[in-house]
Amino acid sequence: MLNSRQEKIFKVIVEEYIKTARPIGSKAICDSLKLSSATIRNEMVVLEEKLLLEKTHTSSGRIPSEKGYRYYVDNIMEPKEMNGEDMLKLQTIFHNQSLQINDVILKSMEIISEMTSYTAVVLGKNSSQNKLKKVETIPVDSNNLVALLITDQGHVEHKNISLTEKISGEEIKKMVDLINNLLIGTPINEISQKLEFEIKPIIGKYIKQHEEIYNVFYNAFSDFTKKSDIHLSGRNNILNQPEFDNVSKIKKIVSKLEDNELIKQVEADENGINIYIGNDSHIDEDVTVVKTKYFINNEEGTIAIIGPKRMEYDRVVSLLDYIKQNIER
């Protein structure tokens, strides 16, 4: 733990570095703390020994380490009070009666991305409370079709399906009718099991090419139940941060933000606002992910902000908490 003077010095260093993105030297903060440059230098050495600060190769100043950001977030940071302008922008979305709740979530996160110049993520997830209302198929050509799954809560998923064998439209319709007759009202996460144990044993009585058709629909439903909706806003915003100032870093982060399997890992696994810094983010050692779960109409999802480790933590936490409170009302 730090004593009160070390904590004050450390707080100023972290917050100045967040604002300026420039390593902080003792002279830069003496006036604000009313301490001598020598005193601050001595304490900075202690903070470095505690692995909370580190030197850069290009300056005699210090920057927070990953451990330092963690200490700041856990022990010093307090959520920042939202200003009227930020609140007004978000309230315009929350009070728009013409928007569905999913659109409210997406648009509010787009606004946060614009406000912060970070990348916003929304991961929607079907809960077991969603039940099958209807399955439809739309033929594209002789070997391709689109399957639509509609739930009782108005959620619609679609999947492009390629057939390895030529199957008649009549056979496809028989399968769709069988599913709609036997599986309507089934929770989404139980459909694959019911296909296996209730439809597979009898499908041969009704459909000639039953193996091919069964596999097509079984795989489609399995994908539906595993899938999380992924929406990123301001994907390239993070590239405007000075940390990502060379070609190799830019390529690396762009590649990661385009990797849906990696972004799915952003899904929140705890309640409250959670902050994952650097290596703990599971995305990149140079980024922070701040995320939280939301629960609406028996569905859950995750909203998150991806930014540099030099993030305005106090502001981002307040913004995410404000959105969570408003969408869960």
C-alpha positions as CSV (number, residue, x, y, z in Angstrom):
1,M,0.0,0.0,0.0
2,L,1.0,3.6,-0.5
3,N,1.2,6.4,2.1
4,S,-1.0,9.4,1.5
5,R,1.7,11.5,-0.2
6,Q,2.7,8.7,-2.5
7,E,-0.9,8.1,-3.4
8,K,-1.4,11.8,-4.2
9,I,1.7,11.8,-6.4
10,F,0.7,8.6,-8.1
11,K,-2.9,9.8,-8.7
12,V,-1.6,13.0,-10.4
13,I,0.9,11.1,-12.6
14,V,-1.8,8.6,-13.8
15,E,-4.4,11.3,-14.5
16,E,-1.9,13.6,-16.2
17,Y,-0.6,10.7,-18.4
18,I,-4.2,9.8,-19.3
19,K,-4.8,13.4,-20.4
20,T,-1.5,14.0,-22.3
21,A,-0.1,10.6,-23.3
22,R,3.3,12.0,-22.4
23,P,5.6,10.6,-19.8
24,I,5.4,12.6,-16.6
25,G,8.5,14.2,-15.0
26,S,8.7,15.7,-11.5
27,K,8.8,19.3,-12.7
28,A,5.5,18.9,-14.5
29,I,3.6,18.2,-11.3
30,C,5.4,20.1,-8.5
31,D,3.1,23.2,-8.7
32,S,-0.1,21.3,-8.5
33,L,1.1,19.3,-5.5
34,K,3.1,22.1,-3.9
35,L,6.0,19.8,-3.3
36,S,9.6,20.2,-4.3
37,S,10.9,18.5,-7.5
38,A,13.4,16.5,-5.4
39,T,10.7,15.2,-3.1
40,I,8.5,14.1,-6.0
41,R,11.6,12.5,-7.7
42,N,12.3,10.5,-4.6
43,E,8.7,9.2,-4.3
44,M,8.7,8.4,-8.0
45,V,11.6,6.1,-7.4
46,V,9.7,4.4,-4.7
47,L,6.6,4.0,-7.0
48,E,8.9,2.5,-9.6
49,E,10.3,0.1,-7.1
50,K,6.8,-1.0,-6.3
51,L,6.3,-1.6,-10.0
52,L,3.5,1.0,-10.3
53,L,5.5,3.3,-12.6
54,E,7.9,2.5,-15.4
55,K,10.4,4.5,-17.5
56,T,10.1,4.8,-21.2
57,H,13.0,4.6,-23.6
58,T,12.4,8.0,-25.0
59,S,12.1,10.2,-21.9
60,S,13.3,10.6,-18.3
61,G,9.6,10.8,-17.2
62,R,7.5,7.9,-15.9
63,I,4.3,6.3,-17.1
64,P,1.9,4.0,-15.2
65,S,2.6,0.3,-15.5
66,E,-0.1,-2.3,-16.0
67,K,0.1,-3.0,-12.3
68,G,-0.1,0.7,-11.7
69,Y,-3.4,1.1,-13.6
70,R,-4.8,-1.8,-11.7
71,Y,-3.8,-0.1,-8.4
72,Y,-5.3,3.2,-9.6
73,V,-8.6,1.5,-10.6
74,D,-9.0,-0.6,-7.4
75,N,-7.8,2.0,-4.8
76,I,-8.0,5.5,-6.1
77,M,-10.3,6.1,-9.0
78,E,-13.9,7.3,-8.4
79,P,-16.5,7.3,-11.1
80,K,-16.7,10.8,-12.7
81,E,-20.0,12.7,-12.5
82,M,-21.5,12.9,-16.0
83,N,-21.8,16.3,-17.6
84,G,-25.0,17.7,-18.9
85,E,-24.1,17.4,-22.5
86,D,-23.3,13.7,-22.3
87,M,-26.4,13.0,-20.3
88,L,-28.6,14.9,-22.8
89,K,-27.2,13.0,-25.8
90,L,-28.1,9.7,-24.1
91,Q,-31.4,10.8,-22.8
92,T,-32.5,11.7,-26.3
93,I,-32.1,8.0,-27.2
94,F,-33.7,6.6,-24.0
95,H,-36.8,8.8,-24.5
96,N,-37.3,8.0,-28.1
97,Q,-40.5,5.9,-28.0
98,S,-40.1,4.8,-31.6
99,L,-37.0,2.7,-30.9
100,Q,-37.0,-0.9,-29.8
101,I,-34.9,-1.7,-26.8
102,N,-32.2,-3.4,-28.9
103,D,-31.9,-0.2,-31.0
104,V,-31.7,1.9,-27.8
105,I,-28.7,-0.2,-26.6
106,L,-26.9,-0.1,-30.0
107,K,-27.5,3.7,-30.5
108,S,-26.5,4.6,-26.9
109,M,-23.2,2.6,-27.3
110,E,-22.6,4.3,-30.7
111,I,-22.9,7.7,-28.9
112,I,-20.4,6.5,-26.1
113,S,-18.0,5.5,-28.8
114,E,-18.2,9.0,-30.4
115,M,-17.9,10.7,-26.9
116,T,-14.8,8.8,-25.9
117,S,-13.1,7.9,-29.2
118,Y,-12.9,4.3,-28.0
119,T,-14.5,1.2,-29.5
120,A,-17.9,0.2,-28.2
121,V,-19.1,-3.5,-28.2
122,V,-22.6,-4.9,-27.7
123,L,-22.9,-8.7,-27.4
124,G,-26.5,-9.8,-27.4
125,K,-27.3,-13.3,-26.1
126,N,-30.5,-15.4,-26.3
127,S,-31.6,-16.7,-23.0
128,S,-33.3,-20.0,-22.3
129,Q,-36.5,-17.9,-21.9
130,N,-36.7,-17.4,-25.7
131,K,-39.0,-20.0,-27.2
132,L,-39.4,-21.0,-30.8
133,K,-42.3,-19.3,-32.5
134,K,-41.7,-20.3,-36.1
135,V,-39.2,-21.5,-38.7
136,E,-39.3,-20.4,-42.3
137,T,-37.0,-21.0,-45.3
138,I,-36.4,-18.8,-48.3
139,P,-34.9,-20.5,-51.4
140,V,-32.0,-18.7,-53.0
141,D,-31.2,-21.2,-55.7
142,S,-31.1,-25.0,-56.2
143,N,-28.3,-25.4,-53.7
144,N,-28.7,-22.5,-51.3
145,L,-31.4,-21.3,-48.9
146,V,-31.9,-19.0,-45.9
147,A,-33.4,-20.4,-42.7
148,L,-35.2,-17.9,-40.4
149,L,-35.8,-18.7,-36.7
150,I,-38.3,-16.5,-35.0
151,T,-38.8,-16.5,-31.2
152,D,-41.8,-15.6,-29.1
153,Q,-40.0,-12.4,-28.0
154,G,-39.6,-11.1,-31.5
155,H,-36.0,-12.2,-32.0
156,V,-35.2,-13.2,-35.6
157,E,-32.1,-15.1,-36.6
158,H,-31.1,-16.0,-40.2
159,K,-28.6,-18.5,-41.5
160,N,-27.4,-19.1,-45.0
161,I,-27.4,-22.8,-45.8
162,S,-25.6,-24.6,-48.6
163,L,-26.9,-28.0,-49.6
164,T,-24.4,-30.6,-50.7
165,E,-27.1,-32.6,-52.5
166,K,-30.0,-31.3,-54.6
167,I,-33.1,-31.4,-52.4
168,S,-36.5,-30.5,-53.6
169,G,-38.4,-27.6,-52.2
170,E,-41.2,-30.0,-51.3
171,E,-38.8,-32.0,-49.1
172,I,-37.5,-28.9,-47.4
173,K,-41.1,-27.8,-46.7
174,K,-41.9,-31.1,-45.1
175,M,-39.0,-30.7,-42.7
176,V,-40.1,-27.1,-41.8
177,D,-43.7,-28.3,-41.2
178,L,-42.4,-31.1,-39.0
179,I,-40.3,-28.7,-36.9
180,N,-43.1,-26.1,-36.6
181,N,-45.6,-28.8,-35.7
182,L,-43.5,-30.5,-33.0
183,L,-41.1,-27.8,-31.7
184,I,-43.1,-24.6,-31.4
185,G,-42.9,-23.3,-27.8
186,T,-39.6,-25.1,-27.2
187,P,-36.9,-23.1,-25.4
188,I,-34.2,-22.2,-27.9
189,N,-31.4,-24.0,-26.0
190,E,-33.4,-27.2,-26.0
191,I,-34.2,-27.4,-29.7
192,S,-31.0,-29.4,-30.7
193,Q,-31.8,-32.0,-28.1
194,K,-35.4,-32.3,-29.2
195,L,-34.3,-32.6,-32.9
196,E,-32.0,-35.5,-31.9
197,F,-34.5,-37.4,-29.7
198,E,-37.9,-36.6,-31.0
199,I,-37.6,-35.7,-34.7
200,K,-34.6,-37.9,-35.9
201,P,-36.3,-41.2,-35.0
202,I,-39.4,-40.4,-37.1
203,I,-38.1,-38.2,-39.9
204,G,-37.5,-41.1,-42.3
205,K,-41.3,-41.8,-42.4
206,Y,-42.0,-38.4,-44.0
207,I,-38.9,-37.3,-45.9
208,K,-36.9,-39.3,-48.5
209,Q,-33.6,-37.4,-48.2
210,H,-34.0,-37.3,-44.5
211,E,-30.3,-37.6,-43.5
212,E,-29.1,-34.7,-45.5
213,I,-32.0,-32.5,-44.5
214,Y,-31.8,-33.4,-40.8
215,N,-28.1,-32.6,-40.7
216,V,-28.7,-29.2,-42.4
217,F,-31.3,-28.2,-39.8
218,Y,-29.5,-29.7,-36.8
219,N,-26.4,-27.7,-37.6
220,A,-28.4,-24.5,-38.2
221,F,-30.1,-24.7,-34.9
222,S,-26.8,-25.6,-33.1
223,D,-25.3,-22.4,-34.6
224,F,-28.4,-20.4,-33.5
225,T,-28.1,-21.4,-29.9
226,K,-24.4,-20.8,-29.7
227,K,-24.4,-17.5,-31.5
228,S,-24.0,-14.1,-29.8
229,D,-25.0,-11.0,-31.8
230,I,-21.8,-8.9,-32.1
231,H,-22.0,-5.2,-32.8
232,L,-18.9,-2.9,-32.8
233,S,-19.1,0.9,-33.0
234,G,-16.1,3.0,-33.7
235,R,-13.9,0.0,-34.6
236,N,-11.1,2.2,-35.8
237,N,-11.4,4.8,-33.0
238,I,-8.8,3.1,-31.0
239,L,-6.3,3.6,-33.8
240,N,-6.5,7.4,-33.2
241,Q,-4.8,6.9,-29.8
242,P,-1.1,7.7,-29.8
243,E,-0.3,4.2,-28.4
244,F,-1.1,2.7,-31.8
245,D,1.2,4.9,-33.8
246,N,3.1,2.4,-36.0
247,V,2.1,0.0,-38.8
248,S,2.7,-3.2,-36.9
249,K,0.6,-2.2,-33.9
250,I,-2.2,-0.9,-36.2
251,K,-2.2,-4.2,-38.1
252,K,-2.2,-6.2,-34.9
253,I,-5.1,-4.4,-33.3
254,V,-7.2,-4.2,-36.4
255,S,-6.8,-8.0,-36.9
256,K,-8.0,-8.6,-33.3
257,L,-11.0,-6.3,-33.6
258,E,-12.1,-8.2,-36.7
259,D,-11.8,-11.6,-35.0
260,N,-15.4,-12.3,-33.9
261,E,-14.3,-15.4,-31.8
262,L,-11.9,-13.1,-29.9
263,I,-14.5,-10.4,-29.5
264,K,-17.0,-12.9,-28.1
265,Q,-14.6,-13.3,-25.1
266,V,-15.6,-9.8,-24.1
267,E,-18.8,-11.3,-22.8
268,A,-19.2,-10.3,-19.1
269,D,-19.0,-13.1,-16.7
270,E,-19.7,-11.2,-13.5
271,N,-22.2,-8.6,-12.3
272,G,-21.3,-5.0,-11.9
273,I,-18.8,-3.0,-13.9
274,N,-15.6,-5.0,-14.5
275,I,-12.3,-3.6,-15.8
276,Y,-9.8,-5.8,-17.5
277,I,-6.4,-4.2,-18.1
278,G,-3.7,-5.2,-20.6
279,N,-3.1,-8.9,-20.6
280,D,-6.2,-9.5,-18.5
281,S,-8.3,-8.2,-21.4
282,H,-7.6,-11.3,-23.4
283,I,-7.5,-9.1,-26.5
284,D,-4.2,-7.3,-26.4
285,E,-1.6,-6.2,-23.9
286,D,-2.0,-2.6,-24.9
287,V,-5.8,-2.3,-24.4
288,T,-8.3,-2.2,-21.5
289,V,-11.8,-3.6,-21.7
290,V,-14.5,-2.2,-19.4
291,K,-17.7,-4.2,-19.5
292,T,-20.9,-5.1,-17.7
293,K,-23.9,-7.4,-18.2
294,Y,-27.4,-6.2,-18.8
295,F,-30.7,-8.0,-18.3
296,I,-33.9,-7.1,-20.2
297,N,-37.1,-9.1,-20.8
298,N,-35.5,-12.4,-19.8
299,E,-32.5,-11.8,-22.1
300,E,-29.0,-10.9,-21.1
301,G,-26.1,-9.4,-23.0
302,T,-22.9,-7.4,-22.5
303,I,-22.0,-3.8,-23.2
304,A,-18.3,-2.9,-23.2
305,I,-15.8,-0.3,-24.1
306,I,-12.4,-1.2,-25.6
307,G,-9.7,1.5,-25.4
308,P,-6.0,1.9,-24.6
309,K,-4.7,1.2,-21.1
310,R,-4.4,5.0,-20.9
311,M,-8.2,5.2,-20.7
312,E,-10.4,7.7,-18.9
313,Y,-11.5,5.0,-16.5
314,D,-13.6,7.3,-14.3
315,R,-15.7,8.6,-17.2
316,V,-16.1,5.2,-19.0
317,V,-17.3,3.5,-15.8
318,S,-19.9,6.3,-15.3
319,L,-21.2,6.1,-18.9
320,L,-21.6,2.3,-18.9
321,D,-23.3,2.4,-15.5
322,Y,-25.7,5.1,-16.7
323,I,-26.6,3.1,-19.8
324,K,-27.1,-0.1,-17.8
325,Q,-29.4,1.6,-15.3
326,N,-31.5,3.2,-18.1
327,I,-31.9,0.2,-20.3
328,E,-32.8,-2.1,-17.4
329,R,-35.6,0.2,-16.1
